[in-house]
Amino acid sequence: MDMLTSLVSDVEDAVANGDPTRRVETLRRMTDLFIEQAPHLADLHVAVFDEVILRLARGIEFRVRVELSERLADLVNAPAGVLRDLAFDDEIAVARPVLERAVRLGEDDLAEVAASKSQEHLLALTRRARLSARITEILVDRGDERVVCAVAGNEGAALSDRSLSCLVEKARGDEGLQSQLQARASLGNEQLQQLVAIAREKARVSMRAALGGLDGLSIDAAAFDDAVDDAAEDVARTSSYKALVDDFADAAKIVTECAGSGALDEETIAGWARDGRIEEALAAIAHLAHVPPTVVARAFHSNHYDPLLFILRSLRFGWSTFKTFLVAKAGRDLTEEVHRSAFAAFQQLSVSTAQRIVRFTAMRERTLEAEAL
């Protein structure tokens, strides 16, 4: 405390003197002492440091305030008044470290920053390890696309029903936000169903645009919509196909080992299909597409090749691989008519559209699992 008393006296002299160099030196000495002693300081002592550091830090040059923010951001008992002053700085380089990391910033301060400061300040808040539902509501209301997407991707951000509904609504025109929401483990069943509906509509619109742009192709709108719905539902329906394939446990082990060695690629998977190792081939596709093996099994055993095409095309697999699976599926060479039809479908389906269909399928699967619980 004798040293602290001496430093407080130095602070008074530095402030009164008006010499910026001396003021910076005194600030650094005070900050060094605080960081060194922080684990042993009582609240009363921290309050003294808070007052004197705050006096020195106000109006000081930009680079020194950035340095101070970085040094204090991770301290569990950092001076609260100093943190607040740094958090509200209009310069985001100063505010960012404490907004992203300082646990000592109070809830009211966080809410005020979220409600009044720039989009860069809001984006910094989205990177905090934990965010209350109160703060995320403000961020979702005020934030731009980057902020909203970052909130959705932060599993430590608590989302109220209001925030979730707002995020889902905004996801209608934002595929990046859709992906972030789909990945949230905490997403509720109602929101999942809304995202499924959005994904279905996006897939329908995108595929119609892709096919409608082909010369000489005539599409009946109602028939096309029915076909997209039927194909998607065919992939996602809940009836079990487990009896059509062996248990995937052994196949999954092989796939995991192969993936670990870096040998899991399109050529390997096509080779398994040609050799009749269907369980391994389907498990490998499921692994790469990030869907359950039963989803791929349902696609493989579907009455139509569209569900299988969606999955393979989403992985950017080529026509020869798709044909290999069709032959394995049929158990014989393809007829000329099937060959021609499948090849045309393969050419017409874009990778991006296929990926949207597969994302829809994965969401649908999660929705059905949630409903079954």
ABEGO torsion letter per residue (X at the ends): XAAAAAAAAAAAAAAAAGBAAAAAAAAAAAAAAAAAAAAABBAAAAAAAAAAAAAAABGBBAAAAAAAAAAAAABAABBAAAAAAAAABABAAAAAAAAAABAABBAAAAAAAAAABBAAAAAAAAABABBBAAAAAAAAAABBAAAAAAAAABAABBBBAAAAAAAAAAAAABAAAAAAAAABAABBAAAAAAAAAAAAAAAAAAAAAAAAABBGBBBBAAAAAAAAAAAAAAAABABBAAAABBBAAAAAAAAAAAAAAGABBAAAAAAAAAAGBAAAAAAAAAAAAGBBAAAAAAAAABABAAAAAAAAAAAGBBAAAAAAAAAAAAGBBBBAAAAAAAAAAAAABBAAAAAAAAAAAAAAAAAAAAAAX
